[in-house]
Amino acid sequence: MHSVSRATWLSTLLPGAGQAYNGKYWKMPIIYGGIGYCGYLAYENHQLYRRYLDAFLMRVDSSGVDQYQGIYTERQLIELQNIYRDYRDLSIIIGAVIWALNVVDAHVDAHLFYYNVNDNLSFRLQPSMFQVGGNYGIPAVGLSFKINLDP
């Protein structure tokens, strides 16, 4: 018996494990790629944030000459800190959203594990004749759209 709660918990504890349990292995690289890229962006933005923060602190403390002396003012260093801190935080939030979507996807896919998808799903566009203006109206020609959904 396929367990919905097992797929959900597996995916919560280890991203992609719920998809593997459901047999949807092709989704795992997408999940790991998204979370990994967000982690990479968070790390890089944190490094830039720390670089500008350290330069600002060196300039304020007068403890030495920073590498941005003559390039950025103190106000610009503060703005750069704020920008890269916001980018870092946004990367972390997007990574958490990808993780949450991973859990939701495993949960929904586990619910639909035994869903019967019949090959007899079809639609047909065919000419038809019908009455315009009620039962005693003028005959007209048109197109009808028929959808066949067999349970």
Beta strands, then each sheet from edge to edge (+ up, - down):
strand 1: 121-132
strand 2: 138-149
sheet 1: 1+ 2-
end
